[in-house]
Amino acid sequence: MTGPYLPPLRTRISMFDMTIATTVDYLRGVWPDDLGNVTFEVAPGPTTVIPGVGVERWAVDALARRVVFYRLPIQRLSRLHRNDEFHQRMIIESCVFRAIAELLGKDPWDLAPERFRHS
C-alpha cells in the first residue's frame, strides 16, 4: 500500500524489468536499424534445462526477431562478488548486451564502444 507520503514500491521484479527496458532502449538508440523490429520479452524461466549446459539466461530467435530474458536464472544463478543493487543491475545489463550481441552476430563490447571509452 502506498500513498502520497510514501515512496513508490520497488521490487526485484520491477527493478529487473526497468533495467531490461532501459538497456534495450539504449541499444535501440545505438542500433536503430538492427533492433527496430526486434521483440524483447521477460519470462520467469526457461521450460527446459540443456544437458551439459544448464539453465539458459536468455533465448534468441533470430528468425522471429525475438529475445526472451529469463528473470529467475539471471537473478538467482548469477554469481555476484558483491550483492548490492549496482552489481545486480550490472549483471542484468551484461545479459542484455550478450543476448543482443548473439542476435546481431557481434561481440558485446562492439555494441556500444563509446560507452566504455574513458577519456
N, C-alpha and C positions, 0 to 999 in steps of 0.2 A: 504494500500500500504506500503510495506517495501522495504528496500534497504540495501546496505552494511553498511550504517551508522546508521541504525535504528534497535532497538531490535525487535525480532520476536513478533508478536501479541499474547497476552494471553487473551483468552476469558473465560467466565464462563464455557462454554461447553467444551473447550479444557482442562481446569483445572479439571473439573468433570471427563472427560474420562481418563485423566492421573492418577488421584487419584484412580479410579476404577482399572485401569490396574496395577498400581504398588502394590496396596494392594492384588489383586488377585495373581500376580506373587509371592509376599512374601509368601502368604498362600500356593500356589502350591509348593513352596520350602520346606515348613514345612510338608505338607501332599501330597507328590507326588503321592502315590498310590491311594488315595481317590479322588484327584481333577484332575488327569491327563487327564481323558476323559470327563470332565465337560465343557460345553459351557457357556460362560458368554456373555451377551448382554446388551446394554443400549437402552432404548426406552424413548420417551418423557414422556409418562404416561400410566397408565392402561386404558383399554377400558371400564371398569365398576367401579362403586363405590359399595362397600359392605355395605348394610344397617346395621346400628348399629355399624359399624367398621370404615368406612370412606374410604379414598384413600390409597391403598397399596403403600409401598415404593419399594417393590421388589416382585417377584413371583418366587417360587421354583417348578420345575417339576422334582421330584426325578426319575421317570421312564425314562424320556427323558434325564436325567443328564444335566439339563439346569437351569440357573438362569438369570433372567432379572431384571435389576435395572431401576427404573423409575426416570429419572433425575428431572423433574419438581416437583413432590411431595417431593423428598428429598431436593432439593434446596429451594423450596418456602414454604413448610409446616412445616419444622423442626424449632423448637424454639431454637434459639441460645441466650445465655446470653450476648454474645459479637459477633457482626457480623463483623469478620475480616477473612482473608484468612486461618489462622491457625485453627480457630473454624469451618469454613466451611469444611476444609479438614478432621477434626476430625469427623464430623457428617457423611460424606461420608464413611470414613473408618469404622465407627461403623456399618453402614448399611451393608457393605460388610461382616464384621465379623458375624453379626447376621444372614444374609442370608445363608452364608456358614455353620454356626452352625446348622441352621434349616435343611439344606440339609444333613449334616452328622449326625444329631441327637445328637449333643453335646452342651455344654454350650459355649457361645462365649469366655469366659475367659479361657477355656481349649484349645482353638485353638493354642495359642502361649504363654504359660505361662512364658517362659523365656523372652519374650519381655517386660513384665510388672514387672519383678522382679528387684528391685533396691538393689544392694549390696554395 
